[in-house]
Amino acid sequence: MPTAKKPNTQDKKLIASKQKHEVDYISQKFRIPKKSVTQAIIAAGRSRAKVYAELRRMGFAVKTRTNP
């Protein structure tokens, strides 16, 4: 009996920093300069939660569902 393949889905907890549209999305969503978003990704890594925390540390108002 063949095993079921796991669907190829994106991991929403990670940010692909080399994908321009992902950086643009975060930049537009929180009205933050793209350069600051890129710096936060470099400093914090690919984890979306860590990047948002880094942006907060940098002084930007980043509100998420878990951090109103």
Solvent accessible surface area in square Angstrom, and as a share of the most:
residue,aa,sasa,rsa
1,M,229,1.02
2,P,123,0.78
3,T,125,0.73
4,A,105,0.81
5,K,191,0.81
6,K,184,0.78
7,P,99,0.63
8,N,159,0.82
9,T,103,0.60
10,Q,151,0.67
11,D,82,0.43
12,K,165,0.70
13,K,157,0.66
14,L,62,0.31
15,I,0,0.00
16,A,31,0.24
17,S,46,0.30
18,K,190,0.80
19,Q,85,0.38
20,K,145,0.61
21,H,115,0.51
22,E,33,0.15
23,V,14,0.08
24,D,23,0.12
25,Y,119,0.45
26,I,1,0.00
27,S,11,0.07
28,Q,135,0.60
29,K,103,0.44
30,F,30,0.12
31,R,221,0.81
32,I,7,0.03
33,P,78,0.49
34,K,101,0.43
35,K,150,0.63
36,S,16,0.10
37,V,0,0.00
38,T,57,0.33
39,Q,86,0.38
40,A,0,0.00
41,I,7,0.04
42,I,139,0.70
43,A,72,0.56
44,A,26,0.20
45,G,31,0.30
46,R,132,0.48
47,S,32,0.21
48,R,55,0.20
49,A,74,0.57
50,K,122,0.52
51,V,0,0.00
52,Y,14,0.05
53,A,48,0.37
54,E,24,0.11
55,L,0,0.00
56,R,75,0.27
57,R,175,0.64
58,M,66,0.30
59,G,66,0.64
60,F,60,0.25
61,A,86,0.67
62,V,4,0.02
63,K,139,0.59
64,T,33,0.19
65,R,238,0.87
66,T,131,0.76
67,N,56,0.29
68,P,132,0.83
